Amino acid sequence: MPTLHLDSSIWPGDASTSRAVTAAFRGEWEAQHPDGTVIHRDLAADPLPHITDDGFTAGNEDPLRATLARELRTIGSR
């Protein structure tokens, strides 16, 4: 089972206490799970994009209605 290592501090390297904590945890985890997988994400270096209104409502509406609305917006913008 993989583990997810998230860093989000704007402070690089040794300037960040939270990065030091996550690095220490990761080191211990890897020592105890030599065949394990670590997925690392640095949210300060590679931030997640903002969610769009289409993304927010994607799971909350009928797919046919969403497709029709998108096509109508496209036709209306011509």
ZIRA-V844058 format. One record per backbone hydrogen bond with DSSP energy under -0.5 kcal/mol. CO is the residue of the C=O (numbers start at 1). NH is the residue of the N-H. Records with the same first field share a line. If there is no record, write none. Layout:
# ZIRA-V844058
CO=NH ; NH
This chain:
# ZIRA-V844058
3=5 ; 39
4=6
5=41
7=43
12=15
13=16
15=17
16=20
17=21
18=22
19=23
20=24
21=25
22=26
23=27
24=28
25=29
26=30
27=31
28=32
29=33
33=36
37=3
38=40
39=5
41=7 ; 43
42=46
52=56
53=57
54=58
57=60 ; 61
58=61
62=66
63=67
64=68
65=69
66=70
67=71
68=72
69=73
70=74
71=75
72=76
73=77
75=78
